[in-house]
Amino acid sequence: MTQTSVSAAEAAPHTYDLLVIGSGPGGQRAAIQAAKLCKKVAIVEKRVVVGGVCINTGTIPSKTFREAVVHLTGYHERGLYGDSFMVKEDLNIQDLLLRTNAVISHELDVIRSQLHRNRVEVISAEASFSGPHTLRLHDVRPGQEGAWREVSAENIVIAVGTRAARDPKIPFDGERVLISDDILNMTALPRSMAVIGGGVIGCEYASMFAALGVRVTLIDKRPRLLEFVDDEIADILAYQLRQNRMTLRLGEDVRSVGHVTDPAGERVRVTLESGKEVTADLVLYSIGRVGAVESLNLGAAGLEADGRGRIRVNELYQTAQPHIYAVGDVIGFPSLASVSLEQGRLAACHAFGIPTQSVPELFPYGIYTIPEISMVGKTEEELTAAGVPYEIGKAQYKEIARGQIIGDREGTLKLIFHLESRALLGVHIIGAGASELVHIGQAVMAFGGTVDYFVNTVFNYPTLAECYKTAALDGINRLGPVPELEPKLEPPPEVGEVVSGD
């Protein structure tokens, strides 16, 4: 009989109770949760710093960049002081990156401190599987290149995240033709820009540069932006982008991208399949992301990824090997840092037999375009397809005193509720503070609340939260007269009867 060979590391007692590959949000939360359970934990990170894409080139840099844009351009105040209003004249890229780099530095320090306090070992290495429980760690520290060692773990969490997808036909150079990671290395603001890809990242950066006064053309082969977002909210976003002088080329595919020289100097020309041409100072290519799994040698662990580098998992985030979990962007949609954090916690708890509860259908979405979008629950399109009877209620920021105070007159909050039970089914917001405001609706949905909760609740005045009450009343009014809510008419008092009142 042929015996299966087992490495020494595989046969020996495991080096770690949990080994996490990747130090992004999912990896951090998995490691810290396991450490709280008094397990021996290590994180393997191939970058020279922790935090993954989220902290170094993705979520935190882009959202800080956005905040700097909104503040320094006086974007919200333009509704009060005019389109020419600017907080800082002659705004340049260094002004924007100053804030971004400061926040990145602070977040890195916070993460390092959290891992240290919880006694999570951080290993600077590139990991690759040599067996279902074993990994080879190739040292990436300066002067240690080439050194490696093998370790084993009872449980493993893959949290390697993603990298920007690249088309081999596109001449990326990091200066004129960029991916999103290159934004932080820009040396000057362009006068014009073409963004290829109308997904979340493409829309976010396109809206930021448009707010800066850059002439932006957004190109996407799909017929509308952000197809998973409620149609009405996506339409409002498209309108707002056009108001910022952005050109939308939807339903258009790209044939070629090439460098050209014209009287304005060196530029980039994007040729579309329809024959149209877009010439700009800079092109941002943002056609999705792919799992960063190339160096993992998944086959040695009995695993595989799909064509986009994504790893399939079950509802417990287990892969085909029950002791190996995968969390975060590497498992695909929704690819949100907030969701990755929760996935990491749930995976670690399950690995060590700790019961947990989670409600994935109530995970909120935050899209940091200008204006920002946030939502939780179902869209109108999803409910229509499922045959669920519903009604909506809407509030415009311009109807709310707080909206006038902050200068946002275009924001909208929409509630979707069941036509019969009035149960809250979805909350969809576009406008200032959307990603904060959505959590009120999320809480009500989590406890099975109805739209009547907002009708009967008093909100601070003036606040954007008042939009919930206005939208709820709008929705109730759409239902027509409701007998139980109609006031009862009392007979007039007789002469001489004392009537209480103000």
Protein Blocks (a to p, Z undefined) as FASTA:
>chain_A
ZZddddfklmmccfbfbdcedjbfklmmmmmmmmmnopacddddfbfbehijmlmmmmmm
mmmmmmmmmmmnommmmmmnojkbcfbghiafklmmmmmmmmmmmmmmmmmmmmmmnopa
cdddddddfbfkbccdddfbehiaoiacddddfbdcddebpaddddfkbccehlmmccfk
lmmmpcbdcfbdcdehjbfklmmmmmmmmmnopacddddfbfbehklbcfklmmmmmmmm
mmnopacdehiacfbdcddddfkbpcdddddfkopacddfbdcddebjaddfklnommln
opacdfkopacddfkopafblkbccedjlnopehiaklmmmmmmmmmmmmnopacdddfk
lcccddfbddddddedjdfklmmmnopacddddddfklpmklmmnopakbccdddddfkl
opafbdcdedehklmmmmmmmmmmmnopafklmmmpccddddfklmmmmmmmmmmmmnop
afklpccddddddehiacedZZ
